[in-house]
Amino acid sequence: MSWPDAELDAVVTREDLARYLMELAVKIGDGRLSVENSSTSAFLDSAGRWTKSMDGFFKNIMKEPVPDDPNWAMVAAIFRAALVYE
């Protein structure tokens, strides 16, 4: 599977995920990345709602069904989507 964001494609291992998440935090902190869900509860709610409805993302953007077995890149995608999903 190839993600529309090259940064997600680079997340293969647990260490890659940790690095990706820390880089997201830096980008948010220095203003390179804006977020819609700045509180923890809003972020978690958004992550849950995006995960529940990711079928549409996979159908329309990825052009394939949601994989039965998630990988580290999908976990990263959930975190990334939760920053802006309303």
C-alpha positions as CSV (number, residue, x, y, z in Angstrom):
1,M,0.0,0.0,0.0
2,S,1.2,3.5,-0.8
3,W,0.0,6.4,1.2
4,P,-0.7,9.8,-0.4
5,D,1.8,11.3,2.1
6,A,5.4,10.2,1.6
7,E,6.1,10.7,5.3
8,L,3.5,8.0,6.1
9,D,5.2,5.6,3.6
10,A,8.4,6.0,5.6
11,V,6.8,4.6,8.8
12,V,7.6,1.0,8.7
13,T,8.9,0.1,12.2
14,R,7.9,1.1,15.7
15,E,10.9,3.3,15.8
16,D,9.7,5.1,12.6
17,L,6.4,5.7,14.3
18,A,8.0,7.1,17.4
19,R,10.1,9.5,15.2
20,Y,7.1,10.5,13.1
21,L,5.0,11.3,16.2
22,M,7.8,13.4,17.7
23,E,8.3,15.2,14.4
24,L,4.5,16.0,14.3
25,A,4.9,17.5,17.8
26,V,7.8,19.7,16.7
27,K,5.8,20.9,13.6
28,I,2.8,21.7,15.7
29,G,5.0,23.5,18.2
30,D,6.8,25.7,15.7
31,G,3.7,26.5,13.7
32,R,4.5,24.5,10.5
33,L,1.4,22.3,11.1
34,S,-1.9,23.6,12.3
35,V,-4.4,21.5,14.2
36,E,-8.2,21.5,14.6
37,N,-8.2,19.4,17.7
38,S,-5.9,21.0,20.2
39,S,-7.4,19.4,23.4
40,T,-6.6,15.8,24.3
41,S,-10.3,14.8,24.4
42,A,-11.0,16.4,21.0
43,F,-8.0,14.7,19.6
44,L,-9.0,11.3,20.9
45,D,-12.6,11.7,19.8
46,S,-11.4,12.7,16.3
47,A,-9.0,9.7,16.2
48,G,-11.8,7.4,17.1
49,R,-14.3,8.9,14.6
50,W,-11.7,8.8,11.8
51,T,-10.8,5.2,12.5
52,K,-14.5,4.3,12.5
53,S,-15.1,6.0,9.2
54,M,-11.7,5.2,7.5
55,D,-13.6,3.0,5.0
56,G,-14.5,6.1,3.0
57,F,-10.9,7.4,3.0
58,F,-9.6,4.0,1.7
59,K,-12.3,3.7,-0.9
60,N,-12.0,7.3,-2.2
61,I,-8.3,8.1,-1.7
62,M,-6.5,4.8,-1.4
63,K,-8.7,3.0,-3.9
64,E,-8.6,-0.2,-1.9
65,P,-10.3,-1.7,1.2
66,V,-9.1,-1.0,4.7
67,P,-6.5,-3.7,5.5
68,D,-7.5,-6.3,8.0
69,D,-4.1,-6.0,9.7
70,P,-3.0,-2.5,10.4
71,N,0.7,-1.6,10.2
72,W,2.8,1.2,11.8
73,A,2.0,3.5,8.9
74,M,-1.8,3.1,9.5
75,V,-1.3,4.0,13.2
76,A,0.7,7.1,12.1
77,A,-2.2,8.0,9.6
78,I,-4.7,7.8,12.4
79,F,-2.7,10.2,14.5
80,R,-2.2,12.5,11.6
81,A,-5.9,12.5,10.6
82,A,-6.9,13.1,14.2
83,L,-5.2,16.5,14.2
84,V,-7.5,17.9,11.6
85,Y,-10.6,15.6,11.4
86,E,-13.7,17.3,12.6
